């Protein structure tokens, strides 16, 4: 920073300071021999002290400004880098288009009950887009329908690892674990699903079903009721609620199964009826 930028230093005074080897504001601010400088520049010491005070202030402001500018450039560089990475990973590409096409064909095959074909299409989608959480989830569903429980469990776990917010992956994993290992293994996954999506009525119903299997009828009834608040048309929740109420001795409620409304007293007694109770399937 030039000396003339300090208040009170004229071009002539700046020239005299430069002849005394003081060229910049920083030089003046850091000079500790003002008496010698006064003699060599023929400028009074009191004036030099005043100028030095102002120069020190200028130097501090300049340093702070440089730090702020440096920080701004670092922020800009990091932001540009992140945008570039996002663009490279997420921009539309022929591979992404192919992955989506395979995924949609897998969904169509799954809806038609052709789970072998569906698995093949999902595998193709994943080969084009390795982090395709939805494809892993739906492939696992098809594998489950084909009876390959271990592969289905791996698929659902991979889907939830790729997308920690994927409530359906936890819900579906709970369904497989319920079938393979029993209710205790399923409960944590249903609970995780409901933390991520409290409106997932299927998870409320199925959590209620496994709680009923364990004899926890009060908690099970609460879950069936939550499911029906979210979706009054969920037939399994209606059926299960009726059976749970009857098991507790409450015959005042009715439950809707596939045959319409029937008094709860017509359902089998006891928690054992929940072992084969219907569950709400995930729609692919």
KACORGI-V695942 format. One record per helix or strand. SS is the DSSP state (a for helix, b for strand). FROM is the first residue (numbers start at 1). TO is the last residue. Records with the same first field share a line. If there is no record, write none. Layout:
# KACORGI-V695942
SS = FROM-TO + FROM-TO
This chain:
# KACORGI-V695942
b = 2-2 + 24-24 + 254-257 + 260-263
a = 3-5 + 11-19 + 25-30 + 34-41 + 45-90 + 94-111 + 115-128 + 133-145 + 149-162 + 167-181 + 183-196 + 201-213 + 217-230 + 235-247 + 264-266 + 271-276
